[in-house]
């Protein structure tokens, strides 16, 4: 028992040191230094400098509001002469992180509820009342069948329906787009962001600008990259698209606002970067139901008190605003963790080469012993 305790005590208080051996071998030395330099380059160049391993990071949170401006005048059937402002073509007036601008429209005026012929197609053409089942309707119908087969024109008969009459005819889309002038409309994007971990906040309207500058500036990638007012045509062009073609059937555009900030630098260096992308499929010929459109109606009563509406099938561009980014700031904890990881790699390398050196030394020493034994044997034979 006493011997066991003594062994345990000796084990606890003993201290081992590695054996240091100097090997004068160029091949081993060169490989050793190359590995050391590679580890140092990785830790210093990649981890600490490129990846900023000396910082802690936080993701951005924020809000976005928009305001579209611009007017256009049209003089085409069935709109005749009409002036358009933001209240007409921005639908709805406010959305969350997005906005829609109408660029084309199919208008059906003075609709009232009544009976009228359905638009001709494979399902609605008829020869007699037998072909029209009273009360039938489906999701593609404009109304409910009344059971009668009536003339749509001099050549075609279709089933009569109870619906908002006259029914909409959207088989022909206006080309060029009615509101092609929307290319020159502008949008003010106001963006507020924050990095809660660092108690830091900022907005994309920089603090050094004046009200007069904000009224006259317009975003330009080279000359004015921080102006928050964007021309719609310029954004579409930067995405590699033709605005007039896009305006006919509409589409979806993305406005990406990137905030990547180094908070070890002055706050004035923390600025947004804008990127514009087409988000929907641009190949209309290869896409079923291309573009972006929806319907809405404006209701009123005529002089007879009958409820009447004007139906709009609206085509346009929906702009989706995406906000992302992160900020970094010096912190001793990640710095020490990354430096410690680098030292651990160097330590692993050192241990590996120590084992190689030990083997080299052992082989070397065994070689000397063999030569000594062989020499002694030879000497002994000579003596005899």
Beta strands, then each sheet from edge to edge (+ up, - down):
strand 1: 55-59
strand 2: 61-69
strand 3: 72-76
strand 4: 80-84
strand 5: 98-117
strand 6: 143-151
strand 7: 157-165
strand 8: 186-195
strand 9: 200-203
strand 10: 229-231
strand 11: 251-262
strand 12: 273-278
strand 13: 293-301
strand 14: 307-330
sheet 1: 1+ 14- 5+ 7- 6+
sheet 2: 1+ 14- 11- 12+
sheet 3: 1+ 14- 13+
sheet 4: 2+ 8- 9+
sheet 5: 2+ 8- 10+
sheet 6: 3+ 4-
end
